[in-house]
Amino acid sequence: MIANRSVIKTVIVTAVCLSLFIMFALIYKQSIVEIVDVWVMKNISDIHKPVFINIFTFFTTVASRPYQFAIFIFFTVIWLFGEKKWIEPLVLGICLFGIRYENHLFKNWFERDRPLYDRVIEITGYSFPSGHAMISIAFFGLLSYLLVQNYAFLRSYRKYIYLLTALFVGSVGFSRVYLGVHYPTDVLGGFAAGGTWLLLCVLLYKWLVGIVERRAY
């Protein structure tokens, strides 16, 4: 019964995240939203300082592709070869490769140009939704969830682990606006899309674990 309630809650939150993404996808071209986007970016550019630029460049770098794949390979080796677990690396791989492909599809679908106002770093490609926001919340969110689920000594600290993950992901998202490469709606839309994929991967993980447990009996 408790497991069923957990699944139902996850499905509901997934639907909410998907609805938010659809909302951002529908409104980001509205003139009032574009005005707010530009206003936020101009105000953020007023607080550009070398120390902050270095800090947020660090966050955006840590959440980039090389680090994502390095972390994925690291835990895949531990789980697959060290602990003989296959569900965790499988679901984490589906999460990472799936979310990257989704972001590529979405960007080519919406084709929103990147902001030109006071850009700190140079980057190519389209803007909506933010890949860093979308991929970070899905990948690092799922990784923290899998760590808590697999290691009993971490469960008593799960609130702190999830909080630190949220702060990191939030900092990554803000870094994209601060560095001038994304509008706020790009980041919010990315979080909504990535959150949807994260929760779908959580549901997949629960389903696979349930199958394995039933077969064990």
C-alpha contacts under 8 A as a table, 3 or more apart, distances in Angstrom:
res1	aa1	res2	aa2	distance
1	M	4	N	5.09
1	M	5	R	6.27
2	I	5	R	5.11
2	I	6	S	6.24
3	A	6	S	5.06
3	A	7	V	6.30
4	N	7	V	5.10
4	N	8	I	6.17
5	R	8	I	5.04
5	R	9	K	6.13
6	S	9	K	5.18
6	S	10	T	6.18
7	V	10	T	5.04
7	V	11	V	6.15
7	V	203	L	7.03
8	I	11	V	5.08
8	I	12	I	6.22
9	K	12	I	5.10
9	K	13	V	6.23
10	T	13	V	5.20
10	T	14	T	6.03
10	T	199	L	6.59
10	T	203	L	7.40
11	V	14	T	4.98
11	V	15	A	6.23
11	V	199	L	7.72
12	I	15	A	5.14
12	I	16	V	6.34
13	V	16	V	4.95
13	V	17	C	6.21
13	V	199	L	7.88
14	T	17	C	5.15
14	T	18	L	6.19
14	T	195	G	7.35
14	T	196	T	5.11
14	T	199	L	5.86
14	T	200	L	7.11
15	A	18	L	5.09
15	A	19	S	6.07
15	A	196	T	7.47
16	V	19	S	5.06
16	V	20	L	6.22
17	C	20	L	5.09
17	C	21	F	6.30
17	C	192	A	4.97
17	C	193	A	6.79
17	C	195	G	6.17
17	C	196	T	5.33
18	L	21	F	5.11
18	L	22	I	6.26
18	L	192	A	6.43
18	L	193	A	6.37
18	L	196	T	5.66
19	S	22	I	5.12
19	S	23	M	6.14
20	L	23	M	4.95
20	L	24	F	6.25
20	L	189	G	7.37
20	L	192	A	5.94
21	F	24	F	5.17
21	F	25	A	6.07
21	F	189	G	5.17
21	F	190	G	7.58
21	F	192	A	4.97
21	F	193	A	5.54
22	I	25	A	4.99
22	I	26	L	6.18
23	M	26	L	5.17
23	M	27	I	6.23
24	F	27	I	5.22
24	F	28	Y	5.71
24	F	185	T	6.71
24	F	188	L	7.60
24	F	189	G	5.57
25	A	28	Y	5.98
25	A	189	G	7.05
26	L	29	K	7.25
27	I	30	Q	5.27
27	I	33	V	6.86
28	Y	33	V	5.83
28	Y	34	E	6.58
28	Y	185	T	6.43
29	K	33	V	6.88
29	K	34	E	6.42
30	Q	33	V	5.31
30	Q	34	E	6.23
31	S	34	E	5.05
31	S	35	I	6.13
32	I	35	I	5.07
32	I	36	V	6.32
33	V	36	V	5.10
33	V	37	D	6.10
34	E	37	D	4.94
34	E	38	V	6.17
35	I	38	V	5.29
35	I	39	W	6.05
36	V	39	W	4.98
36	V	40	V	6.09
37	D	40	V	5.33
37	D	41	M	6.33
37	D	183	Y	5.73
37	D	184	P	5.90
37	D	185	T	6.93
38	V	41	M	5.10
38	V	42	K	6.09
38	V	183	Y	7.39
39	W	42	K	5.22
39	W	43	N	6.27
40	V	43	N	5.25
40	V	44	I	6.15
40	V	184	P	7.55
41	M	44	I	5.03
41	M	45	S	6.06
41	M	117	Y	7.56
41	M	177	V	6.75
41	M	178	Y	7.41
41	M	180	G	7.16
41	M	183	Y	7.06
41	M	184	P	7.81
42	K	45	S	5.09
42	K	46	D	6.60
42	K	117	Y	7.34
43	N	46	D	5.26
43	N	47	I	7.33
44	I	47	I	5.55
44	I	48	H	7.06
44	I	177	V	7.92
44	I	178	Y	6.21
45	S	48	H	5.27
45	S	118	D	6.67
45	S	178	Y	6.90
45	S	180	G	7.80
48	H	52	F	6.79
48	H	53	I	6.70
48	H	178	Y	7.72
49	K	52	F	5.30
49	K	53	I	6.02
50	P	53	I	5.01
50	P	54	N	6.18
51	V	54	N	5.21
51	V	55	I	6.28
52	F	55	I	4.95
52	F	56	F	6.10
53	I	56	F	5.38
53	I	57	T	5.86
53	I	120	V	7.98
53	I	178	Y	7.87
53	I	179	L	7.13
54	N	57	T	5.07
54	N	58	F	6.15
55	I	58	F	5.17
55	I	59	F	6.60
56	F	59	F	4.96
56	F	60	T	6.14
56	F	171	S	7.43
56	F	172	V	7.34
56	F	175	S	4.89
56	F	178	Y	7.47
56	F	179	L	7.47
57	T	60	T	5.11
57	T	61	T	5.99
57	T	175	S	6.94
57	T	179	L	7.54
58	F	61	T	5.08
58	F	62	V	6.12
59	F	62	V	5.28
59	F	63	A	6.35
59	F	168	F	7.76
59	F	171	S	6.73
59	F	172	V	5.36
59	F	175	S	6.82
60	T	63	A	5.32
60	T	64	S	6.43
60	T	132	H	7.34
60	T	172	V	5.49
60	T	175	S	6.19
60	T	176	R	7.03
61	T	64	S	5.14
62	V	67	Y	5.98
63	A	67	Y	6.45
63	A	68	Q	6.57
63	A	132	H	6.59
63	A	136	S	6.41
63	A	172	V	6.98
64	S	67	Y	5.82
64	S	68	Q	6.32
64	S	132	H	7.05
65	R	68	Q	5.07
65	R	69	F	6.22
66	P	69	F	5.38
66	P	70	A	6.07
67	Y	70	A	4.95
67	Y	71	I	6.04
68	Q	71	I	5.30
68	Q	72	F	6.13
68	Q	139	F	7.93
69	F	72	F	4.91
69	F	73	I	6.03
70	A	73	I	5.22
70	A	74	F	6.11
71	I	74	F	5.04
71	I	75	F	6.33
72	F	75	F	5.50
72	F	76	T	5.99
72	F	89	P	7.84
72	F	92	L	7.36
72	F	93	G	7.30
73	I	76	T	4.98
73	I	77	V	6.13
74	F	77	V	5.45
74	F	78	I	6.51
75	F	78	I	4.95
75	F	79	W	5.96
75	F	89	P	7.22
76	T	79	W	5.24
76	T	80	L	5.57
76	T	81	F	7.74
76	T	88	E	7.88
76	T	89	P	5.06
77	V	80	L	5.38
77	V	81	F	5.39
77	V	82	G	6.63
78	I	81	F	5.78
78	I	82	G	4.67
78	I	83	E	6.32
79	W	82	G	5.56
79	W	83	E	4.86
79	W	84	K	5.95
79	W	85	K	5.08
79	W	86	W	6.98
79	W	88	E	7.07
79	W	89	P	6.72
80	L	83	E	6.00
80	L	84	K	4.75
80	L	85	K	4.96
80	L	86	W	5.62
80	L	89	P	6.90
81	F	84	K	5.38
81	F	85	K	7.66
85	K	88	E	6.57
85	K	89	P	7.59
86	W	89	P	5.74
86	W	90	L	6.04
87	I	90	L	5.13
87	I	91	V	6.04
87	I	205	Y	7.10
87	I	208	L	7.02
87	I	209	V	7.46
88	E	91	V	5.38
88	E	92	L	6.02
88	E	146	L	6.94
88	E	205	Y	7.54
89	P	92	L	5.02
89	P	93	G	5.84
90	L	93	G	5.15
90	L	94	I	6.18
91	V	94	I	5.00
91	V	95	C	6.04
91	V	201	C	6.54
91	V	204	L	7.34
91	V	205	Y	6.37
92	L	95	C	4.96
92	L	96	L	6.19
92	L	139	F	7.25
92	L	142	L	7.06
92	L	143	L	7.09
92	L	201	C	8.00
93	G	96	L	5.18
93	G	97	F	5.98
93	G	98	G	7.87
94	I	97	F	5.51
94	I	98	G	5.40
94	I	201	C	7.78
95	C	98	G	5.25
95	C	99	I	5.89
95	C	138	A	6.85
95	C	139	F	6.29
95	C	142	L	7.82
95	C	197	W	7.27
95	C	198	L	7.08
95	C	201	C	6.30
96	L	99	I	5.44
96	L	100	R	6.24
96	L	135	I	7.24
96	L	138	A	7.58
96	L	139	F	5.78
97	F	100	R	5.26
97	F	101	Y	6.21
98	G	101	Y	5.21
98	G	102	E	6.10
99	I	102	E	4.96
99	I	103	N	6.09
99	I	134	M	7.37
99	I	135	I	5.93
99	I	138	A	7.25
99	I	194	G	7.06
99	I	197	W	6.95
100	R	103	N	5.22
100	R	104	H	6.35
100	R	131	G	7.53
100	R	135	I	6.54
101	Y	104	H	5.10
101	Y	105	L	6.29
102	E	105	L	5.07
102	E	106	F	6.10
103	N	106	F	5.09
103	N	107	K	6.06
103	N	129	P	7.02
103	N	130	S	7.88
103	N	131	G	5.93
103	N	134	M	7.30
103	N	135	I	7.92
104	H	107	K	5.36
104	H	108	N	6.31
105	L	108	N	5.33
105	L	109	W	6.06
106	F	109	W	4.93
106	F	110	F	6.08
106	F	128	F	7.32
106	F	129	P	6.94
107	K	110	F	5.39
107	K	111	E	5.55
107	K	112	R	7.27
107	K	125	G	7.94
107	K	126	Y	5.60
107	K	127	S	6.65
107	K	128	F	5.61
107	K	129	P	6.37
108	N	111	E	5.21
108	N	126	Y	7.16
110	F	128	F	6.64
111	E	126	Y	5.60
111	E	127	S	7.24
111	E	128	F	7.19
112	R	126	Y	5.46
112	R	127	S	5.27
112	R	128	F	5.69
113	D	125	G	7.85
113	D	126	Y	5.28
113	D	127	S	5.60
114	R	125	G	7.65
114	R	126	Y	5.91
114	R	127	S	4.80
114	R	181	V	6.16
114	R	182	H	6.14
114	R	183	Y	7.66
115	P	119	R	7.62
115	P	127	S	7.89
115	P	180	G	6.74
115	P	181	V	6.09
115	P	182	H	6.22
115	P	183	Y	6.67
116	L	119	R	6.22
116	L	180	G	7.51
116	L	181	V	7.86
117	Y	180	G	6.73
118	D	180	G	6.17
119	R	122	E	7.06
119	R	179	L	6.01
119	R	180	G	4.22
119	R	181	V	6.20
120	V	179	L	4.95
120	V	180	G	5.88
120	V	181	V	7.79
121	I	179	L	6.33
121	I	180	G	7.35
121	I	181	V	7.30
122	E	181	V	7.70
123	I	181	V	7.21
127	S	130	S	6.05
127	S	181	V	7.64
127	S	182	H	6.02
127	S	183	Y	7.70
127	S	186	D	6.44
128	F	182	H	7.90
128	F	185	T	7.85
128	F	186	D	4.79
128	F	187	V	7.92
128	F	189	G	7.42
128	F	190	G	7.53
129	P	134	M	7.21
129	P	185	T	7.85
129	P	186	D	4.55
129	P	187	V	6.43
129	P	188	L	8.00
129	P	189	G	5.55
129	P	190	G	4.74
130	S	133	A	5.34
130	S	134	M	6.03
130	S	176	R	7.96
130	S	182	H	6.73
130	S	186	D	5.01
130	S	187	V	5.10
130	S	189	G	7.31
130	S	190	G	5.01
131	G	134	M	5.01
131	G	135	I	5.73
131	G	190	G	6.61
132	H	135	I	5.41
132	H	136	S	5.70
132	H	172	V	6.88
132	H	173	G	6.72
132	H	176	R	7.66
132	H	190	G	7.80
133	A	136	S	5.32
133	A	137	I	6.22
133	A	169	V	7.05
133	A	170	G	7.99
133	A	172	V	6.61
133	A	173	G	4.96
133	A	187	V	5.62
133	A	188	L	7.80
133	A	190	G	5.11
133	A	191	F	5.45
133	A	194	G	7.32
134	M	137	I	5.82
134	M	138	A	6.49
134	M	187	V	7.62
134	M	189	G	7.87
134	M	190	G	4.13
134	M	191	F	5.09
134	M	192	A	7.47
134	M	193	A	6.13
134	M	194	G	4.19
134	M	195	G	7.44
135	I	138	A	5.25
135	I	139	F	5.80
135	I	190	G	7.90
135	I	194	G	6.04
136	S	139	F	5.33
136	S	140	F	5.48
136	S	141	G	7.26
136	S	169	V	5.93
136	S	172	V	7.59
136	S	194	G	7.64
137	I	140	F	5.74
137	I	141	G	5.18
137	I	142	L	7.92
137	I	166	A	7.91
137	I	169	V	5.87
137	I	191	F	6.36
137	I	194	G	5.72
137	I	195	G	6.18
137	I	198	L	7.22
138	A	141	G	5.26
138	A	142	L	5.95
138	A	194	G	4.97
138	A	195	G	5.89
138	A	197	W	6.26
138	A	198	L	4.42
139	F	142	L	5.30
139	F	143	L	6.10
139	F	198	L	7.22
140	F	143	L	4.93
140	F	144	S	6.16
140	F	165	T	6.94
140	F	169	V	7.69
141	G	144	S	5.38
141	G	145	Y	6.31
141	G	162	Y	7.75
141	G	165	T	6.63
141	G	166	A	7.78
141	G	198	L	6.89
142	L	145	Y	4.95
142	L	146	L	6.09
142	L	198	L	6.14
142	L	201	C	7.55
142	L	202	V	7.11
143	L	146	L	5.15
143	L	147	L	6.17
144	S	147	L	5.14
144	S	148	V	6.27
144	S	161	I	6.87
144	S	162	Y	6.77
144	S	165	T	7.13
145	Y	148	V	5.26
145	Y	149	Q	6.18
145	Y	162	Y	7.85
146	L	149	Q	5.01
146	L	150	N	6.01
147	L	150	N	5.27
147	L	151	Y	6.05
147	L	154	L	7.40
148	V	151	Y	5.65
148	V	152	A	7.05
148	V	154	L	5.41
148	V	155	R	5.29
148	V	158	R	6.24
149	Q	152	A	7.27
149	Q	155	R	7.23
151	Y	154	L	5.62
151	Y	155	R	6.97
152	A	155	R	5.33
152	A	156	S	7.77
153	F	156	S	6.63
153	F	157	Y	7.87
154	L	157	Y	5.28
154	L	158	R	6.16
155	R	158	R	4.94
156	S	159	K	7.78
157	Y	160	Y	5.44
157	Y	161	I	6.22
158	R	161	I	4.89
158	R	162	Y	5.97
159	K	162	Y	5.23
159	K	163	L	5.99
160	Y	163	L	4.92
160	Y	164	L	6.03
161	I	164	L	5.23
161	I	165	T	6.13
162	Y	165	T	4.99
162	Y	166	A	6.04
163	L	166	A	5.04
163	L	167	L	6.16
164	L	167	L	5.04
164	L	168	F	6.10
165	T	168	F	5.09
165	T	169	V	6.07
166	A	169	V	5.13
166	A	170	G	5.88
167	L	170	G	5.03
167	L	171	S	6.03
168	F	171	S	5.07
168	F	172	V	6.23
169	V	172	V	5.04
169	V	173	G	6.27
170	G	173	G	5.10
170	G	174	F	6.15
171	S	174	F	5.06
171	S	175	S	5.95
172	V	175	S	5.07
172	V	176	R	6.70
173	G	176	R	5.52
173	G	177	V	7.12
173	G	187	V	5.78
174	F	177	V	5.31
174	F	178	Y	6.07
174	F	187	V	7.70
175	S	178	Y	4.87
175	S	179	L	5.86
176	R	179	L	5.33
176	R	180	G	6.35
176	R	181	V	5.60
176	R	182	H	5.49
176	R	187	V	7.59
177	V	180	G	5.08
177	V	181	V	6.09
177	V	182	H	5.04
177	V	183	Y	5.87
177	V	184	P	6.23
177	V	187	V	7.75
178	Y	181	V	7.85
179	L	182	H	7.96
180	G	183	Y	7.65
182	H	186	D	5.95
182	H	187	V	6.95
183	Y	186	D	5.20
183	Y	187	V	6.79
184	P	187	V	5.23
184	P	188	L	6.24
185	T	188	L	4.97
185	T	189	G	5.77
186	D	189	G	5.23
186	D	190	G	5.99
187	V	190	G	4.90
187	V	191	F	6.15
188	L	191	F	5.10
188	L	192	A	6.27
189	G	192	A	5.09
189	G	193	A	6.14
190	G	193	A	5.15
190	G	194	G	5.83
191	F	194	G	5.09
191	F	195	G	5.72
192	A	195	G	5.08
192	A	196	T	6.22
193	A	196	T	5.17
193	A	197	W	6.50
194	G	197	W	5.12
194	G	198	L	6.02
195	G	198	L	4.93
195	G	199	L	6.22
196	T	199	L	5.40
196	T	200	L	6.29
197	W	200	L	5.02
197	W	201	C	6.17
198	L	201	C	5.18
198	L	202	V	6.29
199	L	202	V	4.85
199	L	203	L	6.20
200	L	203	L	5.06
200	L	204	L	6.20
201	C	204	L	4.87
201	C	205	Y	6.08
202	V	205	Y	5.02
202	V	206	K	6.22
203	L	206	K	5.12
203	L	207	W	6.12
204	L	207	W	5.07
204	L	208	L	6.20
205	Y	208	L	5.24
205	Y	209	V	6.10
206	K	209	V	5.15
206	K	210	G	6.01
207	W	210	G	5.07
207	W	211	I	6.32
208	L	211	I	5.12
208	L	212	V	6.33
209	V	212	V	5.16
209	V	213	E	6.11
210	G	213	E	5.11
210	G	214	R	6.12
211	I	214	R	5.22
211	I	215	R	6.24
212	V	215	R	5.21
212	V	216	A	6.22
213	E	216	A	5.03
213	E	217	Y	6.70
214	R	217	Y	5.38
